[in-house]
Every structure is written in structure tokens, then in C-alpha cells.
Amino acid sequence: MRRIRIVAVALAVGLLAAYSFSATASWQGTWNYYDEEGVLVGQWTAGCGELDGSWGVKTENRSFTQGCYVDM
């Protein structure tokens, strides 16, 4: 019984670590902000080290691109 508990705890810790890593990895990317006509008016990049930054206007009309490719 004790061995089963140890294995269960080890699996739970492993799953939490994997989930934490995937959540962190998916944070890298760029928010693209558009005006009412669909024209790009701003960007915000986060989680990409020296590529992090923003420019332009932040609007409600936006999309997220995962990864660290930035066209600022």
C-alpha cells in the first residue's frame, strides 16, 4: 500500500510539472491589435526575452500568435 502511494504521488508531481511547463511555454507570443476595418494598429510581444515590447494602439479586436516571431 505504501508503494502505491509513493508511485501515485510521484506521478501527480510529474503531471503537475509537465502542465506547468506547457503553460509557461504557451505564454510566449504576440498579441496583434486591429482597428474596425481589420488594419493592424498595434502589437504586444511577451515571453520572448529581448524581443519583448509593444507599439501602437491596443484594441478589443485582437488575435494571439504563439511563438517568438515578431514583426515589430
N, C-alpha and C positions, 0 to 999 in steps of 0.2 A: 504493500500500500504506500509506503514512504517513497519507493522508487517511482511509482506512478505520479505522485505529487511533484516530485523533483522534475520529472520529464514534462509535466503539464506546465509548471512554472517556467521552465526553460523555453518551451515553445511559445508561451504567451509573451515573454520578454523579446524573443526573436521576432515575433509578428509585430509587436509594437515598434521595435527598432526599424523594421522594414517599412512600416507605414509612415513613421516619422521621416525617414529618408525620402520616400516618394513624395510626401507633402512638401518637403523642403526643395526637392529638385523641380517640382512643378511651379514653384514660385518665380523662377527665372522667366522673364519675358517682357513684352512691351504692350502697353495699352495704347491703342490708336483712337483718337478722338475725331469725329466728323461733324460737320455742320448739317443743317436740314437738307441740303442738296447732295450730301454724300461726299463732300470735299474734305480731305484730310486737313485738320486745323491744329492738331497737336499730338504729341506723343509723351509717354512716361515709361521709362525703362527701369526695372528694378531687379536686383539679384545677379547682376552681370559685372560686378566689380567696377572697373574704371569706365565701362560703357554706361553706367547708371546716369540718369539725368532726365530732364524734361524740357519741352519747348512748347510754345503755342498755348491754345485755349483748351481747357478740359470741359467736355460737354457730356450730356447724358447718352448721346448716340456714340457708342464706343464698341471696340472689339479687342480681344486679347490674343496675342500671338506668343506661344510658348517658345522658349529658347532665347539665345543671346544675339541674334541677328538684329541689328539696329540700323535704320536709315536716317538717323538724325544728321 
